[in-house]
Amino acid sequence: MTDVDIVVVGAGIQGAGVAQAAAAAGYSVLLLEQTGIASGTSSRSSKLIHGGLRYLESGQFRLVRECLRERALLLRNAPSFVRLAPHYIPVYRETRRRPLLLRAGLSLYAVLGGLHPEVRFRQLPRSAWSDLDGLNQDGLQAVFRYFDAQTDDAALTRAVVSSAQSLGATLLMPATVSGVEMLSGTVRVQYRSAQTDGEVRCQALVNAAGPWVNTVLDNVTPRVEALPMECVAGAHILLPRRLTQGVYYAESPSDGRAIFIMPWHDDQTLVGTTERRYQGDPAQVEASMAEIDYLLATIRHYFPAYAALEPVASFAGLRVLPAAEGAAFTRSRDTRLYVTHAGRVLTIYGGKLTAYRAMAERAVALLRQVLPARAAKADTKYLMLENIS
Ligand SMILES: Cc1cc2nc3c(=O)[nH]c(=O)nc-3n(C[C@H](O)[C@H](O)[C@H](O)COP(=O)(O)OP(=O)(O)OC[C@H]3O[C@@H](n4cnc5c(N)ncnc54)[C@H](O)[C@@H]3O)c2cc1C
């Protein structure tokens, strides 16, 4: 006998997505979260629902197409907090990505986005440059405009958890999964919560613990080899003035990496991100002084009016990437679903906020092999998400 069909570890966007997809497929679900909903990376992202224009440079076409499809669904299903925003790419004399390359990339982006009206791009006439929030025009040669979507990542995660709960999933929080044991035909999950230690039996376990994913996997008996991964920290800063025209996507003047400069809430600007290998405690990750200076230098370079403004806050999140040599910037952002223990443990490595739903559907499809048949309750493609913050 089991208590539930599926236990999900971690209420970040990936765990929330699996809880929603599994509950929609008719399974009973218990979601265990050690700290708070979206307390990990899912509140520290760049908050974009996008295909990822720059992933075209590293040939990740499948990922971009999937993310653009998911973007279209989220624009329809979460209109109160996933919204299209104009994105501007300024090209200066020294910009590495030249207009010809940008045109080619934006054309491909539009094709992968199904040529919907929202993926159309254009080159702005010179007469429109002065409307661009005081963008530095010294050496400016061209400005491209395309559209992608912005959201509030933590609010999105809360909305997906709430959707899962409305389909019958249970959330237990705070509850830290401390041990997992494979028994014959079932999985025993032990957790520590504020009041007491608890135990639950399930048919399958989904490990969606983000940067803690291998700590959870190492606590599964019998032990299996975890996949080699590394955490790459990405920092953002917040400045106390809001851009009015949209998101700017510009190259760092020091190393040419693409940086987002985005309006945030009613009165702030969000600038990010960086990439730095990180080996410490995931709960302690924060923006370093060097990262703050790097991001400040970028916004001050493009928007001289920001020269006197100091950041009011900074934060950092951790990307989970397959361990490899070389720059993190060009490494695959695809999710890796790692199935072990005769199909009863599924571990999620990496992934995008944008594509959480598609990833969750894939995860549930893999688990079906060890789960009994259940009558589906809903299709996640059509579930509306409410902003409950
Ligand atoms: C800097 C940065 C910018 C990004 N920008 C974007 C973007 O603009 N658009 C986009 O689509 N994607 C973006 N991403 C990717 C996206 O943010 C991540 O893929 C996503 O947030 C990861 O979610 P997750 O659920 O896997 O991990 P997390 O959000 O970290 O969730 C894991 C959860 O597991 C819990 N947990 C851990 N161990 C246990 C345990 N033993 N028991 C119980 N609970 C546990 C943690 O407390 C945490 O809440 C960005 C990533 C980074 C780092």
The ligand as a Gaussian input file, in Angstrom:
#p B3LYP/6-31G(d) Opt

LIG

0 1
 C       20.494000      33.877000     -13.095000
 C       19.438000      33.060000     -13.755000
 C       18.572000      33.661000     -14.661000
 C       17.574000      32.897000     -15.284000
 N       16.710000      33.528000     -16.111000
 C       15.739000      32.810000     -16.715000
 C       14.785000      33.478000     -17.535000
 O       14.777000      34.714000     -17.655000
 N       13.850000      32.713000     -18.169000
 C       13.809000      31.359000     -18.029000
 O       12.968000      30.733000     -18.667000
 N       14.686000      30.697000     -17.198000
 C       15.627000      31.403000     -16.546000
 N       16.493000      30.770000     -15.691000
 C       16.311000      29.338000     -15.423000
 C       15.243000      29.120000     -14.336000
 O       15.246000      30.164000     -13.395000
 C       15.508000      27.805000     -13.621000
 O       15.536000      26.786000     -14.553000
 C       14.425000      27.427000     -12.621000
 O       14.094000      28.494000     -11.772000
 C       14.905000      26.245000     -11.807000
 O       13.821000      25.803000     -11.035000
 P       13.945000      24.514000     -10.124000
 O       12.586000      24.224000      -9.648000
 O       14.693000      23.447000     -10.843000
 O       14.930000      24.939000      -8.926000
 P       14.651000      25.849000      -7.657000
 O       13.810000      27.013000      -7.969000
 O       15.969000      26.123000      -7.030000
 O       13.780000      24.921000      -6.704000
 C       14.315000      23.833000      -5.982000
 C       13.535000      23.754000      -4.676000
 O       13.850000      22.532000      -4.028000
 C       13.838000      22.773000      -2.632000
 N       14.598000      21.707000      -1.994000
 C       15.910000      21.427000      -2.140000
 N       16.256000      20.364000      -1.413000
 C       15.133000      19.932000      -0.771000
 C       14.851000      18.873000       0.129000
 N       15.803000      18.004000       0.533000
 N       13.581000      18.727000       0.591000
 C       12.602000      19.580000       0.209000
 N       12.823000      20.616000      -0.645000
 C       14.070000      20.786000      -1.143000
 C       14.481000      24.156000      -2.517000
 O       14.189000      24.793000      -1.285000
 C       13.882000      24.886000      -3.714000
 O       12.712000      25.600000      -3.378000
 C       17.483000      31.509000     -15.024000
 C       18.360000      30.907000     -14.124000
 C       19.304000      31.671000     -13.487000
 C       20.218000      31.034000     -12.491000

